[in-house]
Amino acid sequence: MFDDIPVDVGVVYEGERIRGKDMQFEFGGPNVEQKFELVQARDMKEIEDGKITIQGPDLKDLEEGKSYPLGILVEVAGKEIEKDLEAVLERRIHEFINFVEGFMHLNQRYDIWLRLSKASYKKGFNSFQFLGKVLTRLFKSEFPIIEKIQVTFITDPKKVSEWYKKALQIYEARDARARGMKDEDVTEFYGCVLCQSFAPSHVCIISPNRISLCGAINWFDARAAARVDPKGPNFMVPKGELLDEVHGEYSGVNEVAKQKSLGEVERVWMYSMFGYPHTSCGCFEAIAFYIPEVDGIGIVDRGYEGTAVNGLAFSTMANQTGGGKQVEGFNGIAIEYMRSPRFLQADGG
């Protein structure tokens, strides 16, 4: 499938980290303000199947060691493709790019951070055309309902800025849809283990009042994903018996967390950062942390480059928060989760 790609492509490379000294260049990340990835459902006649477009400088035109803005636009069409699937497909960009030897992809939506290694660049991976071919083939292989797909890579700063504003509006519209629902309105939640290549014991529980930690998948998105790709990383989680309304503990969630974490996690309190807090991966948008001096909770955003009030930088807290661990007093969260009426309700909200 990938004989014309100059580097290997496979799941074995998922989780690969590329350090600064080993990178040819990077896209997005903390040094670049505007970056995004977006999937849009289109009519069949709007898409030229297999088309890969580069708007701006290509990889071979970039200077070594620099950071650049980037927009990734994936457009899909098919008789069974619907708007509900956009966020689901969008989240798989993270997985598929990480299949490429020497290409690292972190985070999601407007927080993406990509690095290409010097080694892969020297092997000939010097054009977005190669990455586009990988994405189109993997998407079609994993999702047969995609009949047509085209990919656009945007590196021109002006065009990135234009699309960045559009992308933010689209993300907001998706998130707003789930705000009117409550956890008690549904009979099942959904789970995601997409990040287990980075955090082996992490199981993300997605409910109407608790969006995924990465902020990219709400309850509607996860439901659509589980239906269209039943063997994929998203799956239904029966709520089971409500064991603790305040802390948000459900027997069904506990059973699934134990199963999917291979016994590492036996209990989950969905609405608390103490006791049995929800595990954290590494793609969370922010970290909620306990401040014992004032018996309060602080929140630090991934984009904040300074030191938080506890004397720690985001990167330092992320190292001890993530990895699929249950760490009392530290909880990876999505920005959207702070809007939820269930936001850390057991701890004062």
Secondary structure, DSSP 8 states (H G I E B T S, - for coil): --TTSSS-BSGGGTT----GGGEEEEEESTT-S-EEEEEEE--GGG--TT-EEEES--GGGS-TT-EE-EEEEEEEE-TT--GGGHHHHHHHHHHHHTTBTTEEEE--GGG-EEEEEHHHHHTT---HHHHHHHHHHHHHHH-TT--EEEEEEE--HHHHHHHHHHHHHHHHHHHHHHTT--GGG-SEEEEE-GGGGTSTT--EEEBTTB--TTSS--HHHHHHHHHH-TTSSEEEEE---EEETTTTEEHHHHHHHHHHTTTS----BTT-SSSSB----S--SEEEEEETTTTEEEEEETT--SB-TTS-BHHHHHHHH-SS---TTEEEE-TGGGGSTTTTGGGT-
